[in-house]
Amino acid sequence: MTACIVGLAHTPFGKHDAESVESLIVRVTTEALRDAGIEAADVDEIVLGHFNAGFSPQDFTAALVLQADPAFRFKPATRVENACATGSAAVQQGLKSIAANGARIVLVVGVEQMTKTPSAEVGKNLLKASYLPEDGNIEAGFAGVFGKIAGSYFQKYSDQSDALARIAAKNHKNGVENPYAQIRKDLGFEFCRTESEKNPRVAGPLKRTDCSLVSDGAAAIVLADVDTAMKLGKPMIAFRATAHAQDFLPMSKRDILQFEGCREAWSRALGKAGITLGDLSFVETHDCFTIAELIEYEAMGLAKPGQGARVIEEGVTEKSGKLPVNPSGGLKAKGHPIGATGVSMHALSALQLRGEAGGMQIKNAELAGIFNMGGAAVANYVSILERLR
């Protein structure tokens, strides 16, 4: 344990025509400092998670955090990127600075603005998170990559459309209680299961309700070493363990249905924390597509390969289940502004552990597990959070 989350902020995710990457950054920076009860001058380092890949014409963004307060001038500020796990990459970079005694307080911000980009360009930008020599011409862009994964899973383990629809319905039901979610509507199993004009097929067996949303948004957390956190007198949400496992980019070099990097990251983090999966109060996992959440059940150890459907059918991952998964609504309902997603996962998990999650709240939440993934199980990050005070 090297650091705690002592402050956080989160914009609603969705379409923000009146905002810019800069204004979103400034907004959450200001709110996170206020929540932590500190000033900009107290921050030793800034880390910004911003994927971009063509979504924003402004491609040099680390210093935009300084726009929030002149007292940030001359402080170290770095932008990090690791595809859809960019936010968690930023979080872990901040933790490393504290662990190395290079900083006492680190501000971590995640941001993305995607909706101002034409739909055709959105697909091309997201496809940059795959291995272009193999996947560059795939239809439907990044959705096509996961449509291919879903098709292979169905071929090996039989049609899992019911399981995917149950995952989508669960996450949309949870998202109703998330004030930051892009879609706050309980769509129900039948709507998610049925191909229709409002829920068309997108790629392979995946329908629109199986795909996460194109989103704008930002989130921020303030990290502090334990001694500093104690002096601030704020709720202390500690990192009990973290892990990062990077896998091969080409899917041809691995068994993509195993999500081996995800499995490795979970194994390392749980081992460091000295706990089992069953000790967790809830999990926020990376459901960029419903097939991803299904395979992640197996990779994290909830089910054997090919048996993830049992987990959702038996209600294990429902909000009232043995291990609630995505009580926030996940990327499916909350939205997926790429650079903000990992930071959002940490911010909302911290809210849970502070007992301040409102309608999302998991009763007596003590330990949180977070899995954030970049590409098709390429960049794999796990965090285990616990409340110290």
C-alpha positions as CSV (number, residue, x, y, z in Angstrom):
1,M,0.0,0.0,0.0
2,T,1.6,3.2,-1.1
3,A,-1.2,5.7,-1.7
4,C,-4.8,6.7,-1.1
5,I,-7.5,8.4,-3.1
6,V,-8.4,11.5,-1.1
7,G,-10.4,13.5,-3.7
8,L,-12.4,12.8,-6.8
9,A,-14.5,14.4,-9.5
10,H,-16.6,13.2,-12.4
11,T,-18.6,14.8,-15.2
12,P,-21.7,13.2,-16.6
13,F,-20.7,11.2,-19.7
14,G,-22.5,11.8,-22.9
15,K,-22.6,14.4,-25.7
16,H,-21.1,17.8,-24.6
17,D,-21.2,20.1,-27.6
18,A,-20.6,23.2,-25.4
19,E,-17.5,21.7,-23.9
20,S,-13.9,21.0,-25.1
21,V,-11.1,18.8,-23.9
22,E,-9.7,21.8,-22.1
23,S,-12.9,22.8,-20.4
24,L,-13.6,19.2,-19.3
25,I,-10.1,18.9,-17.8
26,V,-10.4,22.2,-16.0
27,R,-13.9,21.3,-14.6
28,V,-12.8,18.0,-13.0
29,T,-9.5,19.4,-11.8
30,T,-11.2,22.2,-9.9
31,E,-13.8,19.8,-8.4
32,A,-11.3,17.2,-7.4
33,L,-9.1,19.7,-5.6
34,R,-12.2,21.0,-3.8
35,D,-13.2,17.5,-2.8
36,A,-9.7,16.7,-1.4
37,G,-9.6,20.0,0.5
38,I,-6.3,21.1,-1.1
39,E,-5.0,23.9,-3.3
40,A,-3.3,23.6,-6.7
41,A,0.0,24.6,-4.9
42,D,-0.2,21.4,-2.8
43,V,0.0,19.1,-5.9
44,D,3.5,17.8,-6.6
45,E,2.8,16.1,-10.0
46,I,0.1,15.9,-12.7
47,V,-0.7,12.9,-14.9
48,L,-3.2,13.2,-17.7
49,G,-4.8,10.2,-19.4
50,H,-5.9,11.1,-23.0
51,F,-6.1,8.6,-25.8
52,N,-7.0,11.0,-28.6
53,A,-6.0,9.0,-31.7
54,G,-7.6,11.8,-33.9
55,F,-10.6,12.7,-31.8
56,S,-9.2,16.1,-30.8
57,P,-7.1,18.5,-33.0
58,Q,-5.2,19.4,-29.8
59,D,-2.8,16.6,-29.4
60,F,-0.4,18.0,-26.8
61,T,-2.7,18.1,-23.8
62,A,-0.8,17.5,-20.5
63,A,-0.3,21.2,-19.9
64,L,-4.0,21.9,-20.3
65,V,-4.4,20.9,-16.7
66,L,-2.5,24.1,-15.8
67,Q,-5.4,26.1,-17.2
68,A,-7.3,25.3,-14.1
69,D,-5.1,27.3,-11.8
70,P,-1.9,29.5,-12.2
71,A,-0.4,27.7,-9.2
72,F,0.1,24.6,-11.3
73,R,2.7,26.5,-13.4
74,F,6.1,24.7,-13.5
75,K,4.8,21.5,-11.9
76,P,5.6,18.2,-13.7
77,A,2.7,17.3,-16.0
78,T,2.8,14.2,-18.3
79,R,0.2,12.7,-20.7
80,V,0.1,8.9,-20.8
81,E,-1.7,6.6,-23.3
82,N,-2.4,2.9,-23.4
83,A,-5.5,2.6,-25.6
84,C,-8.8,2.1,-23.7
85,A,-6.8,1.5,-20.5
86,T,-5.3,5.0,-20.7
87,G,-7.0,6.1,-17.5
88,S,-5.7,3.3,-15.4
89,A,-2.2,3.8,-17.0
90,A,-2.4,7.3,-15.7
91,V,-3.5,6.2,-12.2
92,Q,-0.6,3.7,-12.0
93,Q,1.9,6.3,-13.2
94,G,0.8,8.5,-10.3
95,L,1.1,5.7,-7.8
96,K,4.7,4.9,-9.0
97,S,5.7,8.6,-8.4
98,I,4.4,8.4,-4.9
99,A,6.0,4.9,-4.3
100,A,9.4,6.3,-5.5
101,N,9.1,9.3,-3.1
102,G,9.0,11.6,-6.0
103,A,5.7,13.1,-5.0
104,R,3.4,13.3,-2.0
105,I,0.2,14.4,-3.9
106,V,-0.5,13.5,-7.5
107,L,-3.5,14.8,-9.5
108,V,-4.7,12.2,-12.1
109,V,-7.1,13.4,-14.8
110,G,-8.7,11.3,-17.6
111,V,-10.5,12.9,-20.5
112,E,-11.9,12.3,-24.0
113,Q,-14.2,14.1,-26.4
114,M,-15.5,11.8,-29.1
115,T,-18.9,12.9,-30.2
116,K,-17.7,15.9,-32.3
117,T,-16.0,13.3,-34.6
118,P,-18.0,12.0,-37.6
119,S,-19.2,8.4,-37.2
120,A,-16.9,7.0,-39.9
121,E,-13.9,8.6,-38.3
122,V,-14.8,7.3,-34.9
123,G,-14.5,3.8,-36.1
124,K,-11.1,4.5,-37.7
125,N,-9.8,6.1,-34.6
126,L,-10.9,3.3,-32.4
127,L,-9.4,0.7,-34.8
128,K,-6.0,2.2,-34.0
129,A,-6.2,0.2,-30.7
130,S,-6.0,-3.0,-32.7
131,Y,-3.2,-4.6,-34.7
132,L,-3.6,-3.0,-38.1
133,P,-1.7,-5.5,-40.3
134,E,-4.3,-8.1,-39.3
135,D,-7.4,-6.0,-38.4
136,G,-7.0,-2.8,-40.4
137,N,-9.6,-3.8,-43.0
138,I,-12.1,-5.4,-40.7
139,E,-15.7,-4.2,-41.2
140,A,-17.4,-2.2,-38.5
141,G,-14.0,-1.0,-37.0
142,F,-13.2,-2.0,-33.4
143,A,-16.7,-3.4,-33.0
144,G,-15.8,-5.8,-35.8
145,V,-12.8,-7.0,-33.8
146,F,-15.1,-7.9,-30.9
147,G,-17.7,-9.2,-33.3
148,K,-15.1,-11.6,-34.5
149,I,-14.2,-12.6,-31.0
150,A,-17.9,-13.2,-30.2
151,G,-18.4,-15.3,-33.3
152,S,-15.4,-17.5,-32.4
153,Y,-16.7,-17.9,-28.8
154,F,-20.2,-18.9,-30.1
155,Q,-18.6,-21.3,-32.5
156,K,-16.6,-23.0,-29.7
157,Y,-19.1,-22.8,-26.8
158,S,-22.5,-22.5,-28.6
159,D,-24.7,-19.4,-29.1
160,Q,-24.5,-17.1,-26.1
161,S,-26.9,-14.4,-27.2
162,D,-29.0,-14.9,-24.1
163,A,-26.0,-14.3,-21.8
164,L,-24.9,-11.2,-23.7
165,A,-28.5,-9.8,-23.5
166,R,-28.6,-10.5,-19.8
167,I,-25.3,-8.7,-19.3
168,A,-26.5,-5.7,-21.3
169,A,-29.8,-5.6,-19.4
170,K,-28.1,-5.8,-16.0
171,N,-25.8,-3.0,-16.8
172,H,-28.5,-0.7,-18.2
173,K,-30.6,-1.4,-15.1
174,N,-27.7,-0.5,-12.9
175,G,-27.0,2.7,-14.9
176,V,-30.4,4.1,-14.0
177,E,-29.0,4.9,-10.6
178,N,-25.8,6.5,-11.9
179,P,-26.1,10.2,-12.2
180,Y,-23.1,10.3,-14.4
181,A,-24.3,7.7,-16.9
182,Q,-24.9,8.5,-20.5
183,I,-28.0,6.2,-20.7
184,R,-30.2,6.0,-17.6
185,K,-32.8,3.7,-18.9
186,D,-33.7,0.1,-18.0
187,L,-33.9,-1.5,-21.4
188,G,-34.8,-4.9,-20.2
189,F,-33.7,-8.4,-21.4
190,E,-36.2,-8.7,-24.3
191,F,-35.2,-5.5,-25.9
192,C,-31.5,-6.3,-25.6
193,R,-32.0,-9.9,-26.8
194,T,-34.1,-9.0,-29.9
195,E,-32.7,-7.7,-33.1
196,S,-34.8,-4.7,-34.3
197,E,-34.7,-1.4,-36.0
198,K,-33.8,0.2,-32.7
199,N,-31.3,-2.5,-31.8
200,P,-29.7,-3.6,-35.1
201,R,-26.9,-6.0,-35.6
202,V,-23.5,-4.2,-35.6
203,A,-20.8,-6.8,-36.1
204,G,-20.9,-10.6,-36.0
205,P,-23.5,-11.6,-33.4
206,L,-23.2,-8.3,-31.6
207,K,-26.2,-5.9,-31.6
208,R,-26.2,-2.2,-30.7
209,T,-27.0,-3.1,-27.1
210,D,-23.8,-5.2,-26.9
211,C,-21.6,-2.2,-27.7
212,S,-20.4,0.6,-25.4
213,L,-21.2,4.2,-26.3
214,V,-19.3,7.0,-28.1
215,S,-18.9,9.6,-25.3
216,D,-17.5,12.8,-24.0
217,G,-16.4,13.2,-20.4
218,A,-13.7,13.5,-17.8
219,A,-12.9,12.2,-14.3
220,A,-10.2,13.0,-11.8
221,I,-8.7,11.6,-8.6
222,V,-6.3,13.0,-6.1
223,L,-3.7,10.6,-4.8
224,A,-1.7,11.1,-1.6
225,D,0.8,9.0,0.3
226,V,-0.6,7.5,3.5
227,D,1.0,10.0,5.9
228,T,-0.3,13.0,3.9
229,A,-3.7,11.4,3.5
230,M,-4.0,11.0,7.3
231,K,-3.2,14.7,7.8
232,L,-5.9,15.8,5.3
233,G,-8.6,14.1,7.5
234,K,-10.5,12.9,4.4
235,P,-11.9,9.4,3.8
236,M,-8.9,7.3,2.9
237,I,-9.4,4.9,0.0
238,A,-6.2,2.9,-0.2
239,F,-4.7,0.9,-3.0
240,R,-4.2,-2.5,-1.5
241,A,-2.7,-3.8,-4.7
242,T,-2.3,-3.1,-8.4
243,A,-1.1,-5.1,-11.4
244,H,-0.4,-4.4,-15.1
245,A,0.0,-7.3,-17.6
246,Q,0.7,-6.3,-21.2
247,D,0.0,-9.0,-23.9
248,F,0.8,-9.4,-27.6
249,L,-1.0,-6.9,-29.8
250,P,-1.8,-9.4,-32.7
251,M,-4.6,-11.7,-31.7
252,S,-3.0,-14.4,-33.9
253,K,-0.2,-14.8,-31.3
254,R,-2.6,-15.8,-28.5
255,D,-5.8,-17.6,-27.7
256,I,-8.1,-14.6,-27.7
257,L,-11.0,-16.5,-26.0
258,Q,-8.9,-16.9,-22.9
259,F,-8.1,-13.2,-22.2
260,E,-4.8,-14.4,-20.7
261,G,-3.5,-10.9,-19.9
262,C,-6.7,-10.2,-17.9
263,R,-6.3,-13.5,-16.0
264,E,-2.6,-12.7,-15.2
265,A,-3.4,-9.2,-14.0
266,W,-6.2,-10.5,-11.7
267,S,-3.9,-13.3,-10.4
268,R,-1.1,-10.9,-9.6
269,A,-3.3,-8.3,-7.9
270,L,-5.2,-10.7,-5.8
271,G,-1.9,-12.4,-4.8
272,K,-0.4,-9.1,-3.8
273,A,-3.5,-8.1,-1.8
274,G,-3.6,-11.5,0.0
275,I,-7.2,-12.1,-0.8
276,T,-9.4,-14.1,-3.1
277,L,-12.0,-13.0,-5.6
278,G,-14.7,-13.9,-3.1
279,D,-13.4,-11.3,-0.6
280,L,-14.4,-8.5,-3.0
281,S,-17.5,-6.5,-2.3
282,F,-18.0,-5.6,-6.0
283,V,-16.1,-5.3,-9.3
284,E,-16.0,-2.6,-12.0
285,T,-14.9,-4.4,-15.2
286,H,-14.3,-3.3,-18.8
287,D,-17.5,-4.1,-20.7
288,C,-16.6,-2.3,-23.9
289,F,-18.7,-5.0,-25.5
290,T,-20.9,-7.6,-23.7
291,I,-18.7,-10.4,-24.9
292,A,-15.8,-8.8,-23.1
293,E,-17.6,-8.9,-19.8
294,L,-18.6,-12.5,-20.4
295,I,-15.0,-13.6,-21.1
296,E,-13.8,-11.5,-18.2
297,Y,-16.0,-13.6,-15.8
298,E,-13.9,-16.6,-16.8
299,A,-10.6,-14.8,-16.8
300,M,-11.1,-13.4,-13.3
301,G,-12.0,-16.8,-12.0
302,L,-15.8,-16.7,-11.6
303,A,-16.3,-19.5,-14.1
304,K,-14.4,-22.0,-16.1
305,P,-13.7,-21.3,-19.8
306,G,-17.0,-21.5,-21.8
307,Q,-19.1,-21.4,-18.7
308,G,-19.4,-17.6,-18.1
309,A,-23.1,-17.7,-19.1
310,R,-23.9,-19.5,-15.8
311,V,-22.6,-16.5,-13.8
312,I,-25.1,-14.1,-15.3
313,E,-27.9,-16.7,-15.6
314,E,-27.6,-17.4,-11.8
315,G,-27.6,-13.7,-10.9
316,V,-24.1,-13.9,-9.4
317,T,-23.1,-10.5,-10.9
318,E,-26.4,-8.7,-10.3
319,K,-26.3,-5.8,-7.9
320,S,-27.9,-8.1,-5.3
321,G,-25.7,-11.1,-6.2
322,K,-22.7,-12.7,-4.6
323,L,-20.3,-10.5,-6.5
324,P,-21.9,-7.4,-8.1
325,V,-20.2,-6.5,-11.4
326,N,-20.5,-3.0,-12.8
327,P,-23.0,-1.4,-10.3
328,S,-22.2,1.8,-12.1
329,G,-23.8,0.5,-15.3
330,G,-20.3,-0.1,-16.7
331,L,-19.1,1.3,-20.0
332,K,-22.3,-0.1,-21.5
333,A,-24.6,2.4,-19.8
334,K,-22.2,4.9,-18.3
335,G,-20.4,5.6,-21.6
336,H,-16.8,5.1,-22.7
337,P,-14.8,8.3,-23.2
338,I,-11.6,6.4,-23.7
339,G,-9.0,8.4,-21.7
340,A,-11.5,9.0,-18.9
341,T,-12.8,5.4,-18.4
342,G,-10.1,4.0,-16.1
343,V,-10.1,7.1,-13.9
344,S,-13.9,7.0,-13.8
345,M,-13.7,3.4,-12.6
346,H,-11.4,4.4,-9.7
347,A,-13.5,7.5,-8.8
348,L,-16.8,5.6,-8.7
349,S,-15.3,2.7,-6.8
350,A,-13.9,5.2,-4.3
351,L,-17.4,6.7,-3.9
352,Q,-18.7,3.2,-3.2
353,L,-16.1,2.6,-0.5
354,R,-16.9,6.0,1.0
355,G,-20.5,5.0,1.2
356,E,-21.5,8.0,-1.0
357,A,-22.6,6.2,-4.2
358,G,-26.3,7.0,-3.7
359,G,-28.6,4.6,-5.7
360,M,-25.5,2.7,-6.9
361,Q,-24.4,1.9,-3.4
362,I,-23.4,-1.7,-2.6
363,K,-24.3,-2.3,1.1
364,N,-21.3,-2.5,3.4
365,A,-18.8,-2.2,0.5
366,E,-15.3,-2.8,1.9
367,L,-13.1,-4.1,-1.0
368,A,-13.4,-3.1,-4.7
369,G,-11.8,-4.8,-7.7
370,I,-11.3,-2.8,-10.9
371,F,-10.3,-4.2,-14.3
372,N,-9.6,-1.8,-17.2
373,M,-8.5,-3.1,-20.6
374,G,-6.8,-1.6,-23.6
375,G,-7.4,-3.2,-27.0
376,A,-8.6,-6.8,-27.1
377,A,-7.1,-7.8,-23.7
378,V,-3.7,-6.3,-24.6
379,A,-3.2,-3.7,-21.8
380,N,-4.6,-5.2,-18.7
381,Y,-4.8,-3.3,-15.4
382,V,-6.3,-4.4,-12.1
383,S,-6.6,-2.3,-8.9
384,I,-7.8,-3.5,-5.5
385,L,-9.1,-0.7,-3.3
386,E,-10.1,-0.7,0.4
387,R,-11.3,1.9,2.8
388,L,-8.9,2.7,5.6
389,R,-11.0,5.5,7.2
